[in-house]
Amino acid sequence: MICRQQDFSSEWYRRWTQQIADAAPDLPQDQVAVWGPVWQGMRGKWLHRKLWEWSAVAQALEERDMLRPGRAGIGFAVGQEPLPSLFAARGVDLVASDFHSDGSREAWAETGQLGDSLKTICWPKILSEAEFGACARYRNIDMRNLGEVPKEAYDFNWSSCSFEHLGSLEAGLQFLIDSLECLKPGGIAVHTTEFNVSSNDATVEIGDDVIYRRKDIEAFDLRLRGMGCGIESLNFDPGHEQHDLAYDFPPWYTHGRQHLKLKIHGFVSTSILLIIRKPL
């Protein structure tokens, strides 16, 4: 499904966002410009799609009985998001991964979007570092090369608006295919990415930030079906309420508009949640 204004008044969104808000750490001053509006969104000032992504991923996994003791999960490009801590607190045996190298983008680290250890990933108000370390492990994983990730080892995997940064539309889709190999039969992959609301024709196909169109997602579902997998219940309704239509644009947060839909590289974009099922 696509991020829509109506979701922000749903019970599931309020429940997950409250858990995140209750545990949110204080922001370092150098990260306020990037993360400040998200933190303000936890307190109701902003409707922010990043909070929607985290809440939607968590809700999708909870509905499919993945967030309990006995389950094993792996997160890709988790940065310093709250999901690893939330899932570990539910008793999940967890691998939290991100990618850092001499060639990785410095901006991710400078703005608190790079997780390079369990210490940087842990949200201690959800569970202590010792508790987190008891059920979570950190791995440095390049999403473009999952060759060292164990096969059929996890009940679920996830990422939050990450695979659109792999260089091209195809690179992101190949990551999704490769990530299915690490799932056990019956496993679930839950991912969010950029979705083009304003065009099903022109888009950004190559670069640091690509944007998927409806036809890309539909074609990918057919591709998965040929592999015996598939995307659950595709719903491309972008919403029609005030903040579904009045998109934000640079400089962000200065136009009195909420941060649900936004103009990126000339296209109105938002987040889409994909739930991919691997058969038994």
Steps between C-alpha positions, in 0.01 A plus 500: 500500500592864460548747784169690540369760739224273629760259644621764745171479692497118506538303822804313373688817406427672831601192698837450334582869485426536871740217579765672290430839657521363854846359427644771274851611604600863516630623166858623472502860383663411167211265416210731581475636145454150355307317772333785690175490299475122546540541878240779492274267305505257790342775710238579238644816343571341163351222293826345386535211259809362679287427806246339269772276354620379840147445626381327182796261494445411866125454454543280193739272688281489812191407297694208351610368840866587449566706814527235771755270663611224266502723193820606326527821298757707312484871430689666217635858510342549840699814580390619842128428457298362794383179332789273608446594863122465472531156343769380741277607789239258366748213532604475134844354427633786295773607259519877454713599202623810327782567257803709573827514312754754379273557202169530684338841505627714786169682520326189640739496794502874553121517529453194721371280218780244518502215749848357541461302823238371742576797724407757233190303397359430847221720639572457874158622612349197323752254644848534643816446297559176690147377427532604138833325464356181645264453206647715220817487295648764273626427148653726237306402185502656156146468362651459153680183607315262732720203419616457860152521653392148604237335282158417645604623845233760581125517537492859377708786370435870464633838392366854522545714186844364421511297180420804282853619584679205334559679169214399273145365494633157403764496776230553761278227358795261481562562870143398576543180301833421665356571846237229451775239501572568867137428596374167618211347304190698598710807580398862457694796358369846595655806337416862431632704210435812290185498287419739215155647557507742205612283208480142382727591208794729577695446822851488644639165383872537581679686776531528876122538545278315252120506508285197419185529288186293516603313187836412658331347803241314292768361268707397801204313649467303175872430513464369855205283400727330248726415794216367712482810723281811490406838646196496728187703417634781282312824569609808305244745643708812586221662705307818430494688832660840553852378575490233229461780244699791646853363468809638672789638297846644571586660727313239704265592786485870404173512306253393768457163329523157656777260397294217347537572131803695383651621176830327418687559173185644348267215599249478784609202706407320818570171675355166397496188717570168328428167670654208313408144592719196442298179484543201727 
